[in-house]
Structure formats: structure tokens, C-alpha cells
Amino acid sequence: MKQISFRWGYKIFLAISLIFMQVALWAQEGDKTVTTKTTESTTTQWYSSPWLWVAAGAVFIIILVALMRGNSSTSETRTTVIKDNV
């Protein structure tokens, strides 16, 4: 008896799922005409200008030189003392 109810439950579930699939397919089907309007505009991006790359490279080199040079205006002498325990 249990096996019969599982069969009917499976068939009912299958029928309901197929009905939902049909509804989804009917929803996709349409005879409506859709008009789309597209506009084109030509704009240049900021990174496509060569003078900008030259200016950015110059600023990068100036910052790099400033960081590599450090603070060389003050000169310090350092003495390291090593004590031997004899």
C-alpha cells in the first residue's frame, strides 16, 4: 500500500513541476515588439593622453629620487666599540 502512494506522489509532483515549466516557457514567449534607442558619444579617457603619462613619470622619478637620497645634509660619525672579555 505504501508503494502505491509513493508512485502517486511521484506522478503528482512530476505533473506539477511540468506545469510550472510550461508556465515559465509561455512567459518567455512573446509577440511584442520592443524598440530600443541607442546613442553613441565619443569621449577620450584621461589615461589616453601622452602628456599625462610624461607628467606622471616625471613626478614619480622626482619622488623616487627624493626618497632614495634621504637626509644627506647632516653627517654623523659613528663609532662602534667592541669589548673583548678575556
PDB file of N, CA, C and O in Angstrom:
ATOM      1  N   MET A   1       0.814  -1.191   0.000  1.00  0.00           N
ATOM      2  CA  MET A   1       0.000   0.000   0.000  1.00  0.00           C
ATOM      3  C   MET A   1       0.858   1.256   0.000  1.00  0.00           C
ATOM      4  O   MET A   1       0.544   2.245  -0.662  1.00  0.00           O
ATOM      5  N   LYS A   2       1.965   1.193   0.768  1.00  0.00           N
ATOM      6  CA  LYS A   2       2.860   2.340   0.827  1.00  0.00           C
ATOM      7  C   LYS A   2       3.473   2.634  -0.535  1.00  0.00           C
ATOM      8  O   LYS A   2       3.635   3.795  -0.912  1.00  0.00           O
ATOM      9  N   GLN A   3       3.806   1.602  -1.257  1.00  0.00           N
ATOM     10  CA  GLN A   3       4.451   1.767  -2.549  1.00  0.00           C
ATOM     11  C   GLN A   3       3.521   2.450  -3.552  1.00  0.00           C
ATOM     12  O   GLN A   3       3.985   3.209  -4.403  1.00  0.00           O
ATOM     13  N   ILE A   4       2.253   2.197  -3.465  1.00  0.00           N
ATOM     14  CA  ILE A   4       1.295   2.818  -4.370  1.00  0.00           C
ATOM     15  C   ILE A   4       1.211   4.316  -4.103  1.00  0.00           C
ATOM     16  O   ILE A   4       1.151   5.107  -5.044  1.00  0.00           O
ATOM     17  N   SER A   5       1.204   4.712  -2.837  1.00  0.00           N
ATOM     18  CA  SER A   5       1.107   6.137  -2.514  1.00  0.00           C
ATOM     19  C   SER A   5       2.365   6.883  -2.954  1.00  0.00           C
ATOM     20  O   SER A   5       2.277   8.038  -3.371  1.00  0.00           O
ATOM     21  N   PHE A   6       3.532   6.246  -2.870  1.00  0.00           N
ATOM     22  CA  PHE A   6       4.755   6.889  -3.346  1.00  0.00           C
ATOM     23  C   PHE A   6       4.712   7.084  -4.856  1.00  0.00           C
ATOM     24  O   PHE A   6       5.183   8.099  -5.369  1.00  0.00           O
ATOM     25  N   ARG A   7       4.155   6.126  -5.554  1.00  0.00           N
ATOM     26  CA  ARG A   7       4.047   6.250  -7.005  1.00  0.00           C
ATOM     27  C   ARG A   7       3.136   7.411  -7.376  1.00  0.00           C
ATOM     28  O   ARG A   7       3.457   8.200  -8.265  1.00  0.00           O
ATOM     29  N   TRP A   8       1.998   7.515  -6.694  1.00  0.00           N
ATOM     30  CA  TRP A   8       1.076   8.608  -6.989  1.00  0.00           C
ATOM     31  C   TRP A   8       1.686   9.948  -6.596  1.00  0.00           C
ATOM     32  O   TRP A   8       1.509  10.941  -7.301  1.00  0.00           O
ATOM     33  N   GLY A   9       2.390   9.981  -5.495  1.00  0.00           N
ATOM     34  CA  GLY A   9       3.046  11.222  -5.081  1.00  0.00           C
ATOM     35  C   GLY A   9       4.093  11.663  -6.090  1.00  0.00           C
ATOM     36  O   GLY A   9       4.221  12.849  -6.395  1.00  0.00           O
ATOM     37  N   TYR A  10       4.839  10.692  -6.605  1.00  0.00           N
ATOM     38  CA  TYR A  10       5.848  10.991  -7.617  1.00  0.00           C
ATOM     39  C   TYR A  10       5.200  11.513  -8.893  1.00  0.00           C
ATOM     40  O   TYR A  10       5.693  12.465  -9.498  1.00  0.00           O
ATOM     41  N   LYS A  11       4.100  10.894  -9.300  1.00  0.00           N
ATOM     42  CA  LYS A  11       3.410  11.330 -10.513  1.00  0.00           C
ATOM     43  C   LYS A  11       2.811  12.725 -10.342  1.00  0.00           C
ATOM     44  O   LYS A  11       2.865  13.538 -11.265  1.00  0.00           O
ATOM     45  N   ILE A  12       2.245  13.004  -9.178  1.00  0.00           N
ATOM     46  CA  ILE A  12       1.667  14.328  -8.931  1.00  0.00           C
ATOM     47  C   ILE A  12       2.762  15.388  -8.907  1.00  0.00           C
ATOM     48  O   ILE A  12       2.605  16.468  -9.477  1.00  0.00           O
ATOM     49  N   PHE A  13       3.871  15.073  -8.244  1.00  0.00           N
ATOM     50  CA  PHE A  13       4.995  16.018  -8.219  1.00  0.00           C
ATOM     51  C   PHE A  13       5.520  16.283  -9.625  1.00  0.00           C
ATOM     52  O   PHE A  13       5.817  17.427  -9.970  1.00  0.00           O
ATOM     53  N   LEU A  14       5.634  15.257 -10.420  1.00  0.00           N
ATOM     54  CA  LEU A  14       6.115  15.400 -11.788  1.00  0.00           C
ATOM     55  C   LEU A  14       5.152  16.234 -12.622  1.00  0.00           C
ATOM     56  O   LEU A  14       5.586  17.075 -13.409  1.00  0.00           O
ATOM     57  N   ALA A  15       3.857  16.014 -12.459  1.00  0.00           N
ATOM     58  CA  ALA A  15       2.862  16.777 -13.214  1.00  0.00           C
ATOM     59  C   ALA A  15       2.895  18.254 -12.826  1.00  0.00           C
ATOM     60  O   ALA A  15       2.827  19.124 -13.695  1.00  0.00           O
ATOM     61  N   ILE A  16       2.998  18.541 -11.536  1.00  0.00           N
ATOM     62  CA  ILE A  16       3.035  19.940 -11.081  1.00  0.00           C
ATOM     63  C   ILE A  16       4.295  20.633 -11.575  1.00  0.00           C
ATOM     64  O   ILE A  16       4.242  21.785 -12.007  1.00  0.00           O
ATOM     65  N   SER A  17       5.438  19.935 -11.515  1.00  0.00           N
ATOM     66  CA  SER A  17       6.676  20.560 -11.986  1.00  0.00           C
ATOM     67  C   SER A  17       6.631  20.806 -13.496  1.00  0.00           C
ATOM     68  O   SER A  17       7.160  21.813 -13.967  1.00  0.00           O
ATOM     69  N   LEU A  18       6.017  19.916 -14.254  1.00  0.00           N
ATOM     70  CA  LEU A  18       5.888  20.134 -15.693  1.00  0.00           C
ATOM     71  C   LEU A  18       4.953  21.300 -16.001  1.00  0.00           C
ATOM     72  O   LEU A  18       5.181  22.043 -16.955  1.00  0.00           O
ATOM     73  N   ILE A  19       3.903  21.462 -15.197  1.00  0.00           N
ATOM     74  CA  ILE A  19       3.005  22.605 -15.383  1.00  0.00           C
ATOM     75  C   ILE A  19       3.761  23.906 -15.144  1.00  0.00           C
ATOM     76  O   ILE A  19       3.609  24.861 -15.905  1.00  0.00           O
ATOM     77  N   PHE A  20       4.574  23.949 -14.091  1.00  0.00           N
ATOM     78  CA  PHE A  20       5.358  25.159 -13.823  1.00  0.00           C
ATOM     79  C   PHE A  20       6.362  25.439 -14.937  1.00  0.00           C
ATOM     80  O   PHE A  20       6.612  26.598 -15.271  1.00  0.00           O
ATOM     81  N   MET A  21       6.932  24.394 -15.509  1.00  0.00           N
ATOM     82  CA  MET A  21       7.855  24.590 -16.632  1.00  0.00           C
ATOM     83  C   MET A  21       7.130  25.182 -17.831  1.00  0.00           C
ATOM     84  O   MET A  21       7.659  26.064 -18.507  1.00  0.00           O
ATOM     85  N   GLN A  22       5.923  24.701 -18.095  1.00  0.00           N
ATOM     86  CA  GLN A  22       5.146  25.234 -19.211  1.00  0.00           C
ATOM     87  C   GLN A  22       4.798  26.701 -18.995  1.00  0.00           C
ATOM     88  O   GLN A  22       4.847  27.499 -19.931  1.00  0.00           O
ATOM     89  N   VAL A  23       4.448  27.054 -17.771  1.00  0.00           N
ATOM     90  CA  VAL A  23       4.135  28.456 -17.467  1.00  0.00           C
ATOM     91  C   VAL A  23       5.362  29.322 -17.687  1.00  0.00           C
ATOM     92  O   VAL A  23       5.255  30.424 -18.225  1.00  0.00           O
ATOM     93  N   ALA A  24       6.526  28.837 -17.277  1.00  0.00           N
ATOM     94  CA  ALA A  24       7.753  29.606 -17.477  1.00  0.00           C
ATOM     95  C   ALA A  24       8.069  29.757 -18.962  1.00  0.00           C
ATOM     96  O   ALA A  24       8.527  30.816 -19.392  1.00  0.00           O
ATOM     97  N   LEU A  25       7.831  28.721 -19.738  1.00  0.00           N
ATOM     98  CA  LEU A  25       8.088  28.808 -21.176  1.00  0.00           C
ATOM     99  C   LEU A  25       7.101  29.733 -21.867  1.00  0.00           C
ATOM    100  O   LEU A  25       7.480  30.458 -22.787  1.00  0.00           O
ATOM    101  N   TRP A  26       5.852  29.723 -21.447  1.00  0.00           N
ATOM    102  CA  TRP A  26       4.870  30.635 -22.035  1.00  0.00           C
ATOM    103  C   TRP A  26       5.201  32.075 -21.687  1.00  0.00           C
ATOM    104  O   TRP A  26       4.948  32.982 -22.480  1.00  0.00           O
ATOM    105  N   ALA A  27       5.763  32.289 -20.507  1.00  0.00           N
ATOM    106  CA  ALA A  27       6.106  33.652 -20.102  1.00  0.00           C
ATOM    107  C   ALA A  27       7.238  34.204 -20.957  1.00  0.00           C
ATOM    108  O   ALA A  27       7.310  35.412 -21.179  1.00  0.00           O
ATOM    109  N   GLN A  28       8.116  33.342 -21.436  1.00  0.00           N
ATOM    110  CA  GLN A  28       9.223  33.806 -22.267  1.00  0.00           C
ATOM    111  C   GLN A  28       8.785  34.082 -23.695  1.00  0.00           C
ATOM    112  O   GLN A  28       9.408  34.884 -24.391  1.00  0.00           O
ATOM    113  N   GLU A  29       7.748  33.443 -24.126  1.00  0.00           N
ATOM    114  CA  GLU A  29       7.296  33.597 -25.497  1.00  0.00           C
ATOM    115  C   GLU A  29       6.460  34.865 -25.597  1.00  0.00           C
ATOM    116  O   GLU A  29       5.516  35.061 -24.831  1.00  0.00           O
ATOM    117  N   GLY A  30       6.809  35.712 -26.534  1.00  0.00           N
ATOM    118  CA  GLY A  30       6.039  36.934 -26.669  1.00  0.00           C
ATOM    119  C   GLY A  30       6.047  37.443 -28.092  1.00  0.00           C
ATOM    120  O   GLY A  30       7.027  37.279 -28.818  1.00  0.00           O
ATOM    121  N   ASP A  31       4.944  38.065 -28.487  1.00  0.00           N
ATOM    122  CA  ASP A  31       4.835  38.636 -29.817  1.00  0.00           C
ATOM    123  C   ASP A  31       4.980  40.148 -29.788  1.00  0.00           C
ATOM    124  O   ASP A  31       4.696  40.820 -30.779  1.00  0.00           O
ATOM    125  N   LYS A  32       5.408  40.672 -28.688  1.00  0.00           N
ATOM    126  CA  LYS A  32       5.539  42.120 -28.557  1.00  0.00           C
ATOM    127  C   LYS A  32       6.794  42.592 -29.285  1.00  0.00           C
ATOM    128  O   LYS A  32       7.813  41.902 -29.323  1.00  0.00           O
ATOM    129  N   THR A  33       6.690  43.770 -29.851  1.00  0.00           N
ATOM    130  CA  THR A  33       7.864  44.360 -30.484  1.00  0.00           C
ATOM    131  C   THR A  33       8.484  45.341 -29.505  1.00  0.00           C
ATOM    132  O   THR A  33       7.794  46.153 -28.890  1.00  0.00           O
ATOM    133  N   VAL A  34       9.759  45.252 -29.377  1.00  0.00           N
ATOM    134  CA  VAL A  34      10.488  46.103 -28.451  1.00  0.00           C
ATOM    135  C   VAL A  34      11.386  47.009 -29.264  1.00  0.00           C
ATOM    136  O   VAL A  34      12.154  46.542 -30.105  1.00  0.00           O
ATOM    137  N   THR A  35      11.293  48.299 -29.015  1.00  0.00           N
ATOM    138  CA  THR A  35      12.165  49.251 -29.693  1.00  0.00           C
ATOM    139  C   THR A  35      13.189  49.752 -28.693  1.00  0.00           C
ATOM    140  O   THR A  35      12.861  50.123 -27.566  1.00  0.00           O
ATOM    141  N   THR A  36      14.417  49.754 -29.127  1.00  0.00           N
ATOM    142  CA  THR A  36      15.491  50.251 -28.276  1.00  0.00           C
ATOM    143  C   THR A  36      16.142  51.440 -28.951  1.00  0.00           C
ATOM    144  O   THR A  36      16.271  51.485 -30.174  1.00  0.00           O
ATOM    145  N   LYS A  37      16.544  52.389 -28.148  1.00  0.00           N
ATOM    146  CA  LYS A  37      17.201  53.582 -28.661  1.00  0.00           C
ATOM    147  C   LYS A  37      18.612  53.624 -28.085  1.00  0.00           C
ATOM    148  O   LYS A  37      18.806  53.626 -26.869  1.00  0.00           O
ATOM    149  N   THR A  38      19.577  53.656 -28.976  1.00  0.00           N
ATOM    150  CA  THR A  38      20.960  53.718 -28.533  1.00  0.00           C
ATOM    151  C   THR A  38      21.576  55.020 -29.012  1.00  0.00           C
ATOM    152  O   THR A  38      21.315  55.485 -30.122  1.00  0.00           O
ATOM    153  N   THR A  39      22.384  55.586 -28.164  1.00  0.00           N
ATOM    154  CA  THR A  39      23.094  56.809 -28.526  1.00  0.00           C
ATOM    155  C   THR A  39      24.584  56.556 -28.387  1.00  0.00           C
ATOM    156  O   THR A  39      25.026  55.845 -27.485  1.00  0.00           O
ATOM    157  N   GLU A  40      25.338  57.139 -29.278  1.00  0.00           N
ATOM    158  CA  GLU A  40      26.788  56.990 -29.244  1.00  0.00           C
ATOM    159  C   GLU A  40      27.421  58.332 -28.973  1.00  0.00           C
ATOM    160  O   GLU A  40      27.016  59.356 -29.522  1.00  0.00           O
ATOM    161  N   SER A  41      28.413  58.308 -28.122  1.00  0.00           N
ATOM    162  CA  SER A  41      29.178  59.520 -27.869  1.00  0.00           C
ATOM    163  C   SER A  41      30.650  59.136 -27.788  1.00  0.00           C
ATOM    164  O   SER A  41      31.007  58.098 -27.231  1.00  0.00           O
ATOM    165  N   THR A  42      31.476  59.972 -28.342  1.00  0.00           N
ATOM    166  CA  THR A  42      32.905  59.692 -28.322  1.00  0.00           C
ATOM    167  C   THR A  42      33.547  60.551 -27.250  1.00  0.00           C
ATOM    168  O   THR A  42      33.493  61.780 -27.295  1.00  0.00           O
ATOM    169  N   THR A  43      34.146  59.889 -26.298  1.00  0.00           N
ATOM    170  CA  THR A  43      34.870  60.578 -25.234  1.00  0.00           C
ATOM    171  C   THR A  43      36.248  59.962 -25.130  1.00  0.00           C
ATOM    172  O   THR A  43      36.435  58.777 -25.407  1.00  0.00           O
ATOM    173  N   THR A  44      37.192  60.760 -24.737  1.00  0.00           N
ATOM    174  CA  THR A  44      38.543  60.250 -24.546  1.00  0.00           C
ATOM    175  C   THR A  44      38.770  60.038 -23.062  1.00  0.00           C
ATOM    176  O   THR A  44      38.325  60.822 -22.224  1.00  0.00           O
ATOM    177  N   GLN A  45      39.456  58.987 -22.766  1.00  0.00           N
ATOM    178  CA  GLN A  45      39.756  58.676 -21.374  1.00  0.00           C
ATOM    179  C   GLN A  45      40.964  59.484 -20.928  1.00  0.00           C
ATOM    180  O   GLN A  45      41.791  59.897 -21.741  1.00  0.00           O
ATOM    181  N   TRP A  46      41.052  59.701 -19.619  1.00  0.00           N
ATOM    182  CA  TRP A  46      42.133  60.529 -19.093  1.00  0.00           C
ATOM    183  C   TRP A  46      43.488  59.862 -19.284  1.00  0.00           C
ATOM    184  O   TRP A  46      44.498  60.555 -19.399  1.00  0.00           O
ATOM    185  N   TYR A  47      43.534  58.548 -19.319  1.00  0.00           N
ATOM    186  CA  TYR A  47      44.815  57.855 -19.427  1.00  0.00           C
ATOM    187  C   TYR A  47      45.270  57.676 -20.870  1.00  0.00           C
ATOM    188  O   TYR A  47      46.309  57.063 -21.113  1.00  0.00           O
ATOM    189  N   SER A  48      44.521  58.196 -21.823  1.00  0.00           N
ATOM    190  CA  SER A  48      44.945  58.067 -23.213  1.00  0.00           C
ATOM    191  C   SER A  48      45.774  59.260 -23.679  1.00  0.00           C
ATOM    192  O   SER A  48      46.243  59.272 -24.817  1.00  0.00           O
ATOM    193  N   SER A  49      45.961  60.258 -22.827  1.00  0.00           N
ATOM    194  CA  SER A  49      46.753  61.434 -23.197  1.00  0.00           C
ATOM    195  C   SER A  49      48.227  61.180 -22.898  1.00  0.00           C
ATOM    196  O   SER A  49      48.567  60.844 -21.763  1.00  0.00           O
ATOM    197  N   PRO A  50      49.114  61.332 -23.888  1.00  0.00           N
ATOM    198  CA  PRO A  50      50.536  61.063 -23.657  1.00  0.00           C
ATOM    199  C   PRO A  50      51.194  62.066 -22.712  1.00  0.00           C
ATOM    200  O   PRO A  50      52.105  61.707 -21.967  1.00  0.00           O
ATOM    201  N   TRP A  51      50.736  63.331 -22.736  1.00  0.00           N
ATOM    202  CA  TRP A  51      51.359  64.319 -21.854  1.00  0.00           C
ATOM    203  C   TRP A  51      51.109  63.973 -20.393  1.00  0.00           C
ATOM    204  O   TRP A  51      51.922  64.307 -19.532  1.00  0.00           O
ATOM    205  N   LEU A  52      50.006  63.314 -20.105  1.00  0.00           N
ATOM    206  CA  LEU A  52      49.704  62.925 -18.733  1.00  0.00           C
ATOM    207  C   LEU A  52      50.669  61.845 -18.258  1.00  0.00           C
ATOM    208  O   LEU A  52      51.100  61.860 -17.105  1.00  0.00           O
ATOM    209  N   TRP A  53      51.009  60.908 -19.142  1.00  0.00           N
ATOM    210  CA  TRP A  53      51.960  59.863 -18.777  1.00  0.00           C
ATOM    211  C   TRP A  53      53.353  60.439 -18.544  1.00  0.00           C
ATOM    212  O   TRP A  53      54.070  59.997 -17.647  1.00  0.00           O
ATOM    213  N   VAL A  54      53.732  61.421 -19.348  1.00  0.00           N
ATOM    214  CA  VAL A  54      55.041  62.057 -19.165  1.00  0.00           C
ATOM    215  C   VAL A  54      55.078  62.797 -17.832  1.00  0.00           C
ATOM    216  O   VAL A  54      56.058  62.695 -17.095  1.00  0.00           O
ATOM    217  N   ALA A  55      54.023  63.537 -17.518  1.00  0.00           N
ATOM    218  CA  ALA A  55      53.971  64.276 -16.256  1.00  0.00           C
ATOM    219  C   ALA A  55      53.968  63.321 -15.063  1.00  0.00           C
ATOM    220  O   ALA A  55      54.653  63.568 -14.071  1.00  0.00           O
ATOM    221  N   ALA A  56      53.210  62.242 -15.153  1.00  0.00           N
ATOM    222  CA  ALA A  56      53.171  61.272 -14.056  1.00  0.00           C
ATOM    223  C   ALA A  56      54.520  60.592 -13.879  1.00  0.00           C
ATOM    224  O   ALA A  56      54.943  60.345 -12.750  1.00  0.00           O
ATOM    225  N   GLY A  57      55.204  60.285 -14.986  1.00  0.00           N
ATOM    226  CA  GLY A  57      56.538  59.694 -14.893  1.00  0.00           C
ATOM    227  C   GLY A  57      57.536  60.640 -14.260  1.00  0.00           C
ATOM    228  O   GLY A  57      58.373  60.218 -13.462  1.00  0.00           O
ATOM    229  N   ALA A  58      57.457  61.930 -14.610  1.00  0.00           N
ATOM    230  CA  ALA A  58      58.372  62.911 -14.023  1.00  0.00           C
ATOM    231  C   ALA A  58      58.128  63.045 -12.523  1.00  0.00           C
ATOM    232  O   ALA A  58      59.080  63.097 -11.744  1.00  0.00           O
ATOM    233  N   VAL A  59      56.881  63.100 -12.120  1.00  0.00           N
ATOM    234  CA  VAL A  59      56.567  63.190 -10.690  1.00  0.00           C
ATOM    235  C   VAL A  59      57.043  61.942  -9.962  1.00  0.00           C
ATOM    236  O   VAL A  59      57.576  62.041  -8.857  1.00  0.00           O
ATOM    237  N   PHE A  60      56.861  60.773 -10.560  1.00  0.00           N
ATOM    238  CA  PHE A  60      57.316  59.530  -9.944  1.00  0.00           C
ATOM    239  C   PHE A  60      58.829  59.519  -9.775  1.00  0.00           C
ATOM    240  O   PHE A  60      59.331  59.107  -8.729  1.00  0.00           O
ATOM    241  N   ILE A  61      59.558  59.966 -10.788  1.00  0.00           N
ATOM    242  CA  ILE A  61      61.024  59.991 -10.695  1.00  0.00           C
ATOM    243  C   ILE A  61      61.477  60.977  -9.631  1.00  0.00           C
ATOM    244  O   ILE A  61      62.413  60.689  -8.885  1.00  0.00           O
ATOM    245  N   ILE A  62      60.828  62.137  -9.547  1.00  0.00           N
ATOM    246  CA  ILE A  62      61.194  63.125  -8.523  1.00  0.00           C
ATOM    247  C   ILE A  62      60.957  62.560  -7.129  1.00  0.00           C
ATOM    248  O   ILE A  62      61.799  62.722  -6.245  1.00  0.00           O
ATOM    249  N   ILE A  63      59.835  61.907  -6.923  1.00  0.00           N
ATOM    250  CA  ILE A  63      59.557  61.311  -5.609  1.00  0.00           C
ATOM    251  C   ILE A  63      60.538  60.189  -5.312  1.00  0.00           C
ATOM    252  O   ILE A  63      60.995  60.059  -4.176  1.00  0.00           O
ATOM    253  N   LEU A  64      60.868  59.381  -6.301  1.00  0.00           N
ATOM    254  CA  LEU A  64      61.807  58.285  -6.114  1.00  0.00           C
ATOM    255  C   LEU A  64      63.192  58.799  -5.753  1.00  0.00           C
ATOM    256  O   LEU A  64      63.840  58.254  -4.859  1.00  0.00           O
ATOM    257  N   VAL A  65      63.652  59.839  -6.434  1.00  0.00           N
ATOM    258  CA  VAL A  65      64.966  60.417  -6.129  1.00  0.00           C
ATOM    259  C   VAL A  65      64.963  61.016  -4.732  1.00  0.00           C
ATOM    260  O   VAL A  65      65.940  60.868  -3.999  1.00  0.00           O
ATOM    261  N   ALA A  66      63.882  61.692  -4.350  1.00  0.00           N
ATOM    262  CA  ALA A  66      63.810  62.296  -3.023  1.00  0.00           C
ATOM    263  C   ALA A  66      63.836  61.230  -1.930  1.00  0.00           C
ATOM    264  O   ALA A  66      64.446  61.435  -0.880  1.00  0.00           O
ATOM    265  N   LEU A  67      63.193  60.120  -2.162  1.00  0.00           N
ATOM    266  CA  LEU A  67      63.190  59.062  -1.153  1.00  0.00           C
ATOM    267  C   LEU A  67      64.522  58.329  -1.088  1.00  0.00           C
ATOM    268  O   LEU A  67      64.958  57.937  -0.006  1.00  0.00           O
ATOM    269  N   MET A  68      65.169  58.142  -2.222  1.00  0.00           N
ATOM    270  CA  MET A  68      66.445  57.429  -2.239  1.00  0.00           C
ATOM    271  C   MET A  68      67.577  58.274  -1.665  1.00  0.00           C
ATOM    272  O   MET A  68      68.524  57.750  -1.079  1.00  0.00           O
ATOM    273  N   ARG A  69      67.467  59.547  -1.837  1.00  0.00           N
ATOM    274  CA  ARG A  69      68.525  60.435  -1.368  1.00  0.00           C
ATOM    275  C   ARG A  69      68.523  60.521   0.147  1.00  0.00           C
ATOM    276  O   ARG A  69      69.585  60.545   0.769  1.00  0.00           O
ATOM    277  N   GLY A  70      67.367  60.565   0.734  1.00  0.00           N
ATOM    278  CA  GLY A  70      67.277  60.614   2.188  1.00  0.00           C
ATOM    279  C   GLY A  70      67.682  61.977   2.710  1.00  0.00           C
ATOM    280  O   GLY A  70      67.620  62.975   1.992  1.00  0.00           O
ATOM    281  N   ASN A  71      68.094  62.010   3.957  1.00  0.00           N
ATOM    282  CA  ASN A  71      68.512  63.254   4.605  1.00  0.00           C
ATOM    283  C   ASN A  71      70.030  63.279   4.639  1.00  0.00           C
ATOM    284  O   ASN A  71      70.632  62.905   5.646  1.00  0.00           O
ATOM    285  N   SER A  72      70.650  63.709   3.564  1.00  0.00           N
ATOM    286  CA  SER A  72      72.111  63.683   3.477  1.00  0.00           C
ATOM    287  C   SER A  72      72.736  65.003   3.914  1.00  0.00           C
ATOM    288  O   SER A  72      73.954  65.154   3.824  1.00  0.00           O
ATOM    289  N   SER A  73      71.945  65.956   4.383  1.00  0.00           N
ATOM    290  CA  SER A  73      72.509  67.247   4.777  1.00  0.00           C
ATOM    291  C   SER A  73      73.234  67.157   6.113  1.00  0.00           C
ATOM    292  O   SER A  73      74.155  67.940   6.347  1.00  0.00           O
ATOM    293  N   THR A  74      72.869  66.261   6.977  1.00  0.00           N
ATOM    294  CA  THR A  74      73.562  66.102   8.259  1.00  0.00           C
ATOM    295  C   THR A  74      74.470  64.895   8.160  1.00  0.00           C
ATOM    296  O   THR A  74      74.061  63.817   7.731  1.00  0.00           O
ATOM    297  N   SER A  75      75.706  65.100   8.566  1.00  0.00           N
ATOM    298  CA  SER A  75      76.647  63.985   8.540  1.00  0.00           C
ATOM    299  C   SER A  75      76.959  63.584   9.975  1.00  0.00           C
ATOM    300  O   SER A  75      77.256  64.429  10.819  1.00  0.00           O
ATOM    301  N   GLU A  76      76.890  62.333  10.227  1.00  0.00           N
ATOM    302  CA  GLU A  76      77.169  61.813  11.556  1.00  0.00           C
ATOM    303  C   GLU A  76      78.313  60.826  11.449  1.00  0.00           C
ATOM    304  O   GLU A  76      78.460  60.114  10.456  1.00  0.00           O
ATOM    305  N   THR A  77      79.102  60.802  12.476  1.00  0.00           N
ATOM    306  CA  THR A  77      80.150  59.794  12.548  1.00  0.00           C
ATOM    307  C   THR A  77      79.757  58.812  13.635  1.00  0.00           C
ATOM    308  O   THR A  77      79.352  59.201  14.730  1.00  0.00           O
ATOM    309  N   ARG A  78      79.878  57.592  13.328  1.00  0.00           N
ATOM    310  CA  ARG A  78      79.507  56.559  14.277  1.00  0.00           C
ATOM    311  C   ARG A  78      80.738  55.738  14.609  1.00  0.00           C
ATOM    312  O   ARG A  78      81.556  55.413  13.748  1.00  0.00           O
ATOM    313  N   THR A  79      80.837  55.421  15.868  1.00  0.00           N
ATOM    314  CA  THR A  79      81.946  54.611  16.335  1.00  0.00           C
ATOM    315  C   THR A  79      81.374  53.386  17.031  1.00  0.00           C
ATOM    316  O   THR A  79      80.522  53.495  17.913  1.00  0.00           O
ATOM    317  N   THR A  80      81.843  52.254  16.633  1.00  0.00           N
ATOM    318  CA  THR A  80      81.392  51.010  17.239  1.00  0.00           C
ATOM    319  C   THR A  80      82.503  50.493  18.133  1.00  0.00           C
ATOM    320  O   THR A  80      83.641  50.319  17.696  1.00  0.00           O
ATOM    321  N   VAL A  81      82.158  50.247  19.391  1.00  0.00           N
ATOM    322  CA  VAL A  81      83.133  49.750  20.361  1.00  0.00           C
ATOM    323  C   VAL A  81      82.773  48.311  20.681  1.00  0.00           C
ATOM    324  O   VAL A  81      81.642  48.004  21.060  1.00  0.00           O
ATOM    325  N   ILE A  82      83.754  47.437  20.522  1.00  0.00           N
ATOM    326  CA  ILE A  82      83.556  46.022  20.825  1.00  0.00           C
ATOM    327  C   ILE A  82      84.491  45.672  21.963  1.00  0.00           C
ATOM    328  O   ILE A  82      85.706  45.844  21.862  1.00  0.00           O
ATOM    329  N   LYS A  83      83.910  45.176  23.051  1.00  0.00           N
ATOM    330  CA  LYS A  83      84.728  44.794  24.212  1.00  0.00           C
ATOM    331  C   LYS A  83      84.953  43.295  24.178  1.00  0.00           C
ATOM    332  O   LYS A  83      84.036  42.504  23.954  1.00  0.00           O
ATOM    333  N   ASP A  84      86.201  42.936  24.408  1.00  0.00           N
ATOM    334  CA  ASP A  84      86.547  41.522  24.489  1.00  0.00           C
ATOM    335  C   ASP A  84      86.610  41.128  25.954  1.00  0.00           C
ATOM    336  O   ASP A  84      87.285  41.785  26.746  1.00  0.00           O
ATOM    337  N   ASN A  85      85.929  40.086  26.314  1.00  0.00           N
ATOM    338  CA  ASN A  85      86.021  39.552  27.680  1.00  0.00           C
ATOM    339  C   ASN A  85      87.113  38.486  27.695  1.00  0.00           C
ATOM    340  O   ASN A  85      86.907  37.352  27.262  1.00  0.00           O
ATOM    341  N   VAL A  86      88.245  38.869  28.190  1.00  0.00           N
ATOM    342  CA  VAL A  86      89.370  37.950  28.179  1.00  0.00           C
ATOM    343  C   VAL A  86      89.564  37.351  29.529  1.00  0.00           C
ATOM    344  O   VAL A  86      90.473  36.544  29.721  1.00  0.00           O
TER     345      VAL A  86
END
